[in-house]
Amino acid sequence: MTHLLPTLSAIVITRNEAHNLHDCLQSMHGLVDEIIVVDSQSTDHTVAIAQQHGAKVSQPADWPGFGPQKNRALALATCDWVFSIDADERITPELAAEIKRVLQAGDVGVAYQMPRLSWYCGKFIHHAGWQPDHVLRLFKRGTAQFSNDLVHERVLSEQGVATLQNHLLHYSYRNFSQVLAKVDAYSSASAQQAYARGKRSTVAGALGHGAWAFVRTYVIRAGFLDGAHGLALSISNAETSYYKYLKLWQMQQAEEAAVK
């Protein structure tokens, strides 16, 4: 009897990722059986690139946050296994071969995490809290879902977790204009999430959180060992934290003004 290999779906959520998406999808060539792209109303060539790679594309009109959007993509997957990947990530040939081996082994009782190596404006970062960075991305369909967090979502698996050896590459920040854009976007989403959970802040509190983020990244997590890039990363982490709590304080001001 011929043993049928398990099938694999890749799921990706996008918004204006034309500069990333081809390399992301190309890195999965020969590994996955279907690609699901849930796009948030991109205005560049993201959808056309996805279609060129044979992806099934969905474009919901609203943006519910990262976790809920990834659950939408997950709901469209039809294969035995699912691999969740972001548009700025790449599967190396070594990781692809390892994934094939574990699927062929047929162990359906675990989900798989893998180490991720992230790029910051010209250099892969090996300290500053970015290593080791294990991310759970491979699981049997029907055994996991994403948390409903607006940002910093995670996979919630019903099964045990095993660890792969090869890295997933993450081109998270290619230049400092992208850093500034993400500082703004992530601090806004994090502030909204914190506000919904009842957290509150002050200007002094925002300053304190920013300072602590710098110390944690640069000193405690040894960002200084990554040289100038580690220093720049530590500063941008401090900015993200500072603006998160400053925006949270601004939300409080708006709420108080509304009830007067």
C-alpha positions in Angstrom: 0.0 0.0 0.0 1.3 3.4 -0.9 1.7 5.8 2.1 0.2 9.2 1.3 2.3 12.0 2.7 0.4 14.6 4.8 -0.5 17.8 3.0 0.6 21.2 4.1 -1.2 24.6 3.9 0.7 27.9 4.3 -1.2 30.8 5.7 -0.2 34.5 5.4 -1.9 37.8 6.3 -0.8 40.8 4.3 -1.2 44.6 3.8 1.0 46.3 1.2 3.6 43.6 1.3 4.6 43.7 -2.4 8.2 44.3 -1.4 8.3 41.1 0.7 5.7 38.6 -0.6 7.5 37.1 -3.6 10.5 36.1 -1.6 8.3 34.7 1.2 6.2 32.6 -1.1 9.1 31.5 -3.2 10.9 30.2 -0.1 8.0 27.7 0.3 8.1 26.4 -3.3 8.1 22.6 -3.3 7.1 22.4 0.4 3.5 23.4 0.7 0.4 22.2 -1.1 -1.7 25.3 -0.8 -1.1 29.0 0.1 -3.8 31.0 1.8 -3.4 34.8 1.7 -5.8 37.0 3.7 -5.2 40.6 2.5 -6.2 43.7 4.3 -7.1 45.9 1.3 -3.6 46.4 -0.1 -3.1 49.2 -2.5 0.1 47.9 -4.1 0.8 44.6 -6.0 0.4 42.3 -3.1 -2.7 40.5 -4.4 -1.2 40.1 -7.9 2.0 38.6 -6.5 0.0 36.2 -4.3 -2.1 35.1 -7.3 1.1 34.6 -9.4 2.2 32.0 -6.8 -1.2 30.3 -7.0 -2.4 31.5 -3.7 -6.1 31.5 -2.7 -6.7 35.2 -1.7 -9.4 36.6 0.5 -9.9 40.3 1.1 -12.2 41.0 4.1 -13.3 44.7 4.3 -12.4 45.2 8.0 -9.3 44.8 10.1 -10.0 43.0 13.4 -6.4 42.8 14.6 -3.5 40.3 14.0 -4.9 37.4 16.0 -8.4 37.4 14.5 -7.1 38.0 11.0 -4.8 34.9 11.3 -7.8 32.9 12.5 -9.6 33.9 9.3 -6.7 32.6 7.3 -6.6 29.4 9.4 -10.3 28.8 8.7 -9.6 28.8 5.0 -6.9 26.2 5.1 -7.8 22.7 3.9 -4.7 20.6 4.2 -3.7 18.2 7.0 -1.1 20.5 8.5 -0.7 24.3 8.7 2.4 26.5 8.6 1.8 30.1 9.6 4.3 32.5 8.1 4.6 36.3 8.0 5.3 38.1 4.7 8.7 39.3 6.0 9.8 35.8 6.9 11.6 33.1 4.8 11.9 29.4 5.1 15.5 28.3 4.4 16.1 25.1 2.4 17.4 23.4 5.6 14.2 24.3 7.5 12.1 23.1 4.5 13.9 19.7 4.5 13.4 19.4 8.2 9.7 20.1 8.0 9.4 17.5 5.3 11.1 14.9 7.5 8.8 15.5 10.5 5.7 15.4 8.3 6.9 12.1 6.8 7.5 10.7 10.3 3.7 11.1 10.9 3.8 12.3 14.5 0.4 14.0 14.8 0.6 14.4 18.6 2.8 17.5 18.7 3.0 21.0 17.2 6.4 22.4 16.2 8.2 25.6 17.1 11.5 26.7 15.5 14.2 29.3 16.2 13.8 32.6 14.4 16.7 34.8 13.3 15.7 38.4 12.9 17.2 41.2 10.8 17.6 44.7 12.0 18.6 47.4 9.4 21.6 45.5 7.9 22.4 42.8 10.5 20.9 39.6 12.0 20.6 40.2 15.8 21.9 37.6 18.2 21.2 39.2 21.5 18.9 42.0 22.9 16.1 39.5 23.7 15.9 38.4 20.0 17.8 35.2 20.5 16.7 32.5 21.3 13.4 33.4 19.7 11.3 30.2 19.3 8.0 30.6 17.4 5.3 28.0 17.1 4.3 27.9 13.5 3.6 24.3 12.4 0.6 22.3 13.7 -2.0 19.8 12.6 -5.1 21.5 11.4 -7.9 21.5 14.0 -5.5 21.3 17.0 -4.6 25.0 17.4 -5.8 28.5 16.8 -4.4 32.0 17.3 -5.0 34.2 20.4 -7.4 37.1 19.8 -4.7 39.7 20.6 -4.7 42.8 18.4 -0.9 42.6 18.2 1.7 40.1 19.4 -0.7 37.2 18.8 0.4 33.6 19.5 -0.6 30.1 18.5 -2.6 28.3 21.2 -2.0 24.6 20.7 -4.0 21.7 22.3 -0.9 19.5 21.9 2.6 19.3 23.1 5.3 21.3 21.4 8.5 19.9 19.8 11.4 22.1 18.6 12.9 22.1 15.1 16.6 22.8 14.8 16.8 25.0 11.7 16.1 28.8 11.6 13.2 30.7 10.2 14.6 34.0 8.8 12.8 37.2 9.7 13.5 40.4 7.8 11.7 42.5 10.3 13.3 45.9 9.8 15.1 46.7 6.5 15.6 50.4 7.2 14.9 53.1 9.7 11.9 54.4 7.9 10.3 51.0 8.4 11.4 51.1 12.1 9.6 54.4 12.6 6.4 53.1 10.9 6.3 50.0 13.0 7.0 51.9 16.2 3.9 54.0 15.4 1.8 51.0 14.4 2.8 48.7 17.2 2.6 51.3 19.9 -0.9 52.3 18.8 -2.2 48.7 18.7 -0.5 47.8 22.0 -2.1 50.9 23.6 -5.5 50.0 22.3 -5.1 46.5 23.7 -3.9 47.7 27.1 -6.7 50.3 27.3 -9.3 47.6 26.6 -7.9 45.5 29.4 -8.2 48.4 31.8 -4.6 49.6 32.0 -3.9 53.3 32.5 -0.8 55.5 32.4 0.7 58.9 33.0 3.4 60.8 31.1 5.9 60.0 33.9 4.9 56.3 33.6 5.4 56.4 29.9 8.9 57.8 30.4 9.7 55.1 33.0 8.5 52.3 30.7 10.6 53.7 27.9 13.7 53.9 30.1 13.2 50.4 31.4 12.7 49.0 27.9 16.1 50.4 26.9 17.9 49.0 30.0 16.2 45.6 29.6 17.2 45.4 25.9 20.7 46.9 25.9 22.0 45.9 29.3 20.0 42.9 30.8 19.5 41.2 27.4 23.0 42.1 26.2 22.0 44.2 23.2 25.4 45.9 23.5 27.0 42.7 22.1 25.4 43.5 18.8 27.3 46.7 18.6 25.8 49.8 17.0 22.8 47.8 15.7 22.1 46.6 19.2 22.1 50.2 20.5 19.8 51.4 17.7 17.5 48.5 18.4 17.4 49.2 22.1 16.5 52.8 21.4 13.6 51.8 19.1 12.3 49.4 21.7 12.4 52.2 24.2 10.5 54.4 21.8 7.8 51.8 21.2 7.2 51.3 24.9 7.3 55.1 25.6 4.7 55.9 22.8 2.5 52.9 23.8 2.1 54.3 27.3 1.9 57.9 26.1 -0.9 57.0 23.7 -2.6 55.1 26.5 -2.5 58.3 28.6 -3.9 60.2 25.6 -6.9 57.8 25.5 -7.6 58.5 29.1 -7.5 62.2 28.5 -10.0 61.8 25.7 -12.3 59.6 27.9 -12.2 62.1 30.7 -12.9 65.0 28.3 -15.9 63.2 26.9 -17.6 62.7 30.3 -17.2 66.4 31.3 
